[in-house]
Amino acid sequence: MVTRRLNRIFQPDGRALIVACDHGMISGPDKGIENLDQTLDQVIAGGVDAVMASYGTATRFAAKLARVGLVLRIDGAGTRLSPTPGPGAQFYTVEDALRLGADALCVSAFPASPLEEATLEMLARVIRQAHAWGVPVMAEMVPGGFDSGPEFRTVETISVAARVAAELGADWVKIPYIEGFRRVVEGCYVPIVVLGGPAKAGPRPTLEMLKAAIEAGAVGGTIGRNIWQAEKPAQMAAALAAIIHHNRSVDEALALLS
C-alpha cells in the first residue's frame, strides 16, 4: 500500500513537485492563498504532482484535489498570533487522513532546538501509526525551527537532520537546501525534496536553488510561497516541473514564464 500511495505523488522518474498550501494554519490568508479555490486551480493546471494541505483544505476542496496526490499536514505548533512557539501537537489521526483519501502525511520536527525531543517523538509516533495502515510519511526537518538563523543552516546540521528522519522511518524528507547539498543526499538513505522557504525576489533564485538540488541528488521540491506568490503561479509551477521532470536548464525554465 505504501508503494501504491507513493506512486500517486512520485512520477515514474522517481521525482515529484509538491506545492505546499498549508501555510494558512499558521499565518491565515496569506497573499496568494486568500482565494484558495483559485490558487489550487492555478497550481494544478501548472502541473504539480501533489498538494500538501491542511485537513480543512482537503475536506473543502476534495474533488479538486482528487486530480493530484494529497499530502495531509496532520500536526501544528500554533499560529503567528501566539507570543511563543509551542512544541507542536498531532491534530489529526491516520484514520482521519484515510477518510479524506490522503496519499501521505506530513509532520515537522525541529532538531537542534529546545523542541527537538518533543517533535522527534511526535514524528516517530506518527510514522509508526501511519505505517500500520500502509500510509507513507514526509518528515519536514527544520534544524533550529522555522525562524532559525544561519548557524542552523549548515551542511552538518542539515545532514544530521535528514539522516535522523530516515532513521525514524520517514519515507522521504523535506529539508532546506544548503551549499554542499550532495553530502546531505549521500548521507540519507531515503529520498530528499527541498523546501522553498520565504518568497524570493523573482523566480530565478528558486529555479536556481531547485536545479542545484536536483543536480546534487534531490528528487524534487515541496514549495509553497515561491509558487503561489509568484506573478504567474501556473507558469511558475510549470517551470519548476520542467526542471524536476525534464532536466531543463534554469534559462529554459524561465522561458516558460514569459
VODRENSE-506637 format. One record per residue (C-alpha): x, y, z; residue in three letters. Coordinates in pm, whole numbers, plus 50000, padded with zeros to 5 digits. Example, Ala and Ser with C-alpha at 12.3 -4.5 7.8 and 13.67 -1.06 7.14 Angstrom:
% VODRENSE-506637
512304955050780ALA/513674989450714SER/
//
This chain:
% VODRENSE-506637
500005000050000MET/502875023950074VAL/504245019249722THR/500865024749561ARG/500325056849755ARG/503845069449683LEU/503155064049314ASN/500335089549342ARG/502955115549435ILE/506235104849274PHE/506185100748898GLN/507805071448710PRO/511085090948707ASP/511075089349087GLY/510665126949124ARG/507905149849246ALA/506845186249261LEU/504645191449566ILE/503045225249627VAL/502705234049995ALA/499355250550063CYS/499175245550440ASP/500515280050538HIS/497065292150639GLY/497315270450952MET/499975294451080ILE/499575327650903SER/495965327850788GLY/495005342050446PRO/498485350050315ASP/498865368049985LYS/498475341449717GLY/496175318649915ILE/493415342950009GLU/491295326549739ASN/492475290949780LEU/489985277349529ASP/491555298449254GLN/495095291149373THR/494555253649360LEU/493205256549005ASP/496325275448901GLN/498935252749057VAL/497215220848943ILE/496985234848590ALA/500715242248612GLY/501505205648657GLY/502245199549025VAL/502285162749118ASP/500765167049462ALA/499395192649705VAL/500365194350072MET/497285206750253ALA/495535210350586SER/492555189450693TYR/490185218250618GLY/491575223550268THR/491455186150194ALA/487835184950309THR/486575216250134ARG/488345210249801PHE/488215172249787ALA/487025170049426ALA/489725193549301LYS/492475176049497LEU/491405142049362ALA/493255151749042ARG/496675151149214VAL/498415134249504GLY/497455146149851LEU/499955150350137VAL/497995158550451LEU/499525180450722ARG/498335165051049ILE/500395184651303ASP/500775220751406GLY/502515243651655ALA/500195273351685GLY/499625304551475THR/501645335951413ARG/499405352751672LEU/500925331751951SER/503525350252164PRO/505725319252196THR/506085288251975PRO/504795256052124GLY/506275221252096PRO/503735211551832GLY/500995185751852ALA/499355159051641GLN/495995174051550PHE/494595145751335TYR/494885108051317THR/495895084351041VAL/492285073151026GLU/491225109250960ASP/493705110550673ALA/492445077950527LEU/488855090450534ARG/489985120250325LEU/491835097950079GLY/495275112050164ALA/498205095449991ASP/500775105650253ALA/501185125550574LEU/503485154250666CYS/504895160951014VAL/507555186451115SER/510445182351356ALA/512995207451482PHE/516385191751561PRO/518905213851744ALA/516105233951907SER/514605232452256PRO/511715214152092LEU/513905186451948GLU/512845157452170GLU/509125165552165ALA/508975169951788THR/511065139251711LEU/508875118551944GLU/505755130651762MET/507325123151423LEU/508245087851532ALA/504765081951673ARG/503055093351353VAL/505375072051137ILE/504595041451349ARG/500845047751330GLN/500905055750958ALA/502955025350859HIS/500495003051043ALA/497955014650781TRP/500355014650485GLY/500495052750467VAL/503845069650387PRO/505155099650580VAL/507135130050466MET/509265143750750ALA/509775181450733GLU/513075186350914MET/513985222251007VAL/517045224951231PRO/516555251651496GLY/512925257451398GLY/511215277051124PHE/512805310351217ASP/516285297151293SER/519405316351193GLY/522225307150955PRO/524105288351226GLU/521455261251195PHE/521595260250815ARG/524935242750768THR/525845210850585VAL/526435194350923GLU/523065203351076THR/521095196150759ILE/522875162850709SER/522185151751066VAL/518535162351046ALA/517955143650720ALA/519575111950848ARG/517625113151174VAL/514375114350977ALA/515435083650780ALA/516425065251098GLU/513005072751248LEU/511365056550943GLY/510305086050726ALA/509585076050367ASP/511085108350236TRP/512465140550379VAL/511635177050314LYS/514555199050418ILE/516205232850344PRO/518745234650065TYR/522325243450158ILE/525555247149961GLU/527205213049960GLY/523835195549940PHE/525315164349783ARG/526715154750123ARG/523205157150268VAL/521805134349998VAL/524645109250021GLU/524195106150397GLY/520455099650383CYS/519105066450257TYR/515595078850176VAL/514645103949904PRO/515005141149976ILE/513005170649846VAL/513935206749916VAL/511595231850073LEU/511065265649911GLY/511305288450212GLY/510275325250219PRO/509205342249897ALA/512225352849694LYS/512745383149471ALA/511645369449136GLY/511595333749004PRO/515285328648921ARG/516585322449277PRO/514035294849337THR/514685278948998LEU/518455280449056GLU/518095265249403MET/515925236949275LEU/518255229948981LYS/521265228149213ALA/519385204949449ALA/518375181449166ILE/521955180449038GLU/523065171549391ALA/520655142149403GLY/517395155949541ALA/514235141349387VAL/512145173049379GLY/510735200849587GLY/507915209149826THR/507435245949750ILE/504685269749856GLY/505125307449862ARG/507545307649570ASN/504805292349356ILE/501555307949471TRP/503035342149546GLN/504685343149204ALA/503315367048943GLU/502155337248738LYS/501585307148970PRO/500645282448697ALA/503665291148486GLN/505955290348788MET/504735255448871ALA/505345245148510ALA/508875259548520ALA/509725240448837LEU/508215208648695ALA/510325212748381ALA/513495212748592ILE/512385183148802ILE/510935160448535HIS/512645171548214HIS/516055183048342ASN/515565216948182ARG/518125244248248SER/517215274748455VAL/517075296248143ASP/514835271247966GLU/512535270748269ALA/512485308748284LEU/511345309447922ALA/508125292348032LEU/507305323048240LEU/507355347647951SER/
//
